[in-house]
Amino acid sequence: MRDLAPDITRQRLLIEGFYTVAVDHASVEDYLTGIAAHLSLRTYGTPIIHSPAGEGKLENAGFDAFIPLIDSGISLYVWSERKFFATVLFTCKAFDVRQALDFTQRHFGASQLEHREF
């Protein structure tokens, strides 16, 4: 992919994995606020969390969530039936990828974790 705006700092990280802990509204909120704080990313609002239970396919039920950052945002998607999650960190401020991976693995008790920077 060609960098169309090399003068704009952007760091993007996709993390996916299977979780082994209970995931509910509170743990989704704790993850979003916790990872932002852990990476020294400043928020300017509270997490927005949706759980459209019963409105779609059972296998897709879970959570869709986002926390706005001064320097962009973090999204989280959770599939409850499969115990699977995906999170995307998109920032205009550099952060330590290893710290993001370690925090995410610990928070979700991830049995498997994959990531990609882009």
C-alpha positions as CSV (number, residue, x, y, z in Angstrom):
1,M,0.0,0.0,0.0
2,R,1.4,3.4,-1.0
3,D,1.6,5.9,1.8
4,L,-0.6,8.8,0.6
5,A,0.2,11.1,3.5
6,P,3.8,10.4,4.7
7,D,3.7,13.7,6.6
8,I,0.9,12.4,8.9
9,T,2.1,10.1,11.7
10,R,-0.1,7.0,11.9
11,Q,0.4,3.7,13.6
12,R,-2.1,0.9,13.1
13,L,-2.2,-2.5,14.8
14,L,-4.7,-5.3,14.4
15,I,-4.8,-7.9,17.2
16,E,-7.0,-11.0,17.0
17,G,-7.3,-14.0,19.4
18,F,-9.4,-16.4,21.3
19,Y,-10.2,-15.5,24.9
20,T,-10.5,-17.7,28.0
21,V,-12.0,-15.2,30.5
22,A,-15.5,-14.0,30.9
23,V,-16.2,-11.0,28.6
24,D,-19.1,-8.7,29.5
25,H,-19.8,-5.0,29.2
26,A,-17.6,-4.1,32.1
27,S,-14.6,-6.1,30.8
28,V,-14.9,-4.5,27.4
29,E,-14.9,-1.1,29.0
30,D,-12.0,-2.1,31.2
31,Y,-10.0,-3.2,28.2
32,L,-10.5,0.0,26.2
33,T,-9.7,2.3,29.1
34,G,-7.0,0.1,30.3
35,I,-5.0,-0.3,27.1
36,A,-5.3,3.4,26.4
37,A,-3.8,4.2,29.8
38,H,-1.2,1.4,29.6
39,L,0.1,2.9,26.3
40,S,-0.2,6.5,27.5
41,L,-2.8,7.3,24.9
42,R,-5.1,10.1,26.0
43,T,-8.9,9.6,25.7
44,Y,-11.5,12.4,25.4
45,G,-14.6,10.3,26.0
46,T,-15.9,7.2,27.5
47,P,-16.1,3.9,25.6
48,I,-19.1,3.4,23.3
49,I,-20.2,-0.2,23.6
50,H,-23.0,-2.0,21.7
51,S,-24.3,-5.5,22.1
52,P,-27.0,-6.1,19.5
53,A,-28.1,-9.4,21.0
54,G,-30.8,-11.1,19.1
55,E,-30.7,-8.7,16.2
56,G,-28.5,-10.8,13.9
57,K,-27.0,-14.3,13.6
58,L,-26.3,-16.0,16.9
59,E,-22.7,-16.8,15.8
60,N,-22.0,-13.0,15.4
61,A,-23.4,-12.0,18.8
62,G,-21.1,-10.1,21.1
63,F,-19.8,-6.6,21.4
64,D,-18.8,-3.8,19.1
65,A,-17.0,-1.0,21.0
66,F,-14.9,2.1,20.4
67,I,-13.0,4.6,22.6
68,P,-12.0,8.0,21.1
69,L,-8.4,9.1,21.6
70,I,-7.0,12.6,21.3
71,D,-4.8,11.0,18.7
72,S,-7.4,8.8,16.9
73,G,-9.2,5.7,18.4
74,I,-9.3,2.0,19.4
75,S,-12.0,-0.4,18.3
76,L,-12.9,-3.8,19.7
77,Y,-15.1,-6.6,18.3
78,V,-16.1,-9.6,20.4
79,W,-17.8,-12.8,19.1
80,S,-19.2,-14.4,22.3
81,E,-20.1,-17.8,20.9
82,R,-16.7,-18.4,19.4
83,K,-14.8,-16.6,22.3
84,F,-12.9,-14.6,19.7
85,F,-12.0,-11.0,19.6
86,A,-10.4,-8.5,17.2
87,T,-9.1,-5.0,18.2
88,V,-7.7,-2.2,16.0
89,L,-5.5,0.5,17.4
90,F,-5.3,3.5,15.1
91,T,-3.2,6.3,16.4
92,C,-1.4,9.5,15.3
93,K,1.0,8.9,18.2
94,A,3.6,6.1,18.4
95,F,3.1,3.3,20.9
96,D,4.9,0.1,21.9
97,V,3.4,-2.8,20.0
98,R,4.9,-5.4,22.5
99,Q,3.2,-3.6,25.4
100,A,-0.1,-3.6,23.4
101,L,0.2,-7.3,22.8
102,D,1.1,-8.1,26.3
103,F,-1.8,-6.1,27.8
104,T,-4.3,-7.6,25.4
105,Q,-3.1,-11.2,26.1
106,R,-3.3,-10.7,29.8
107,H,-6.7,-9.0,29.8
108,F,-8.4,-11.6,27.6
109,G,-6.3,-14.6,28.9
110,A,-5.8,-15.2,25.2
111,S,-5.0,-18.8,24.3
112,Q,-4.0,-17.7,20.8
113,L,-3.0,-14.3,19.6
114,E,-2.0,-13.0,16.2
115,H,-1.3,-9.4,15.1
116,R,-0.4,-7.3,12.1
117,E,0.9,-3.8,11.9
118,F,-0.2,-1.8,8.8
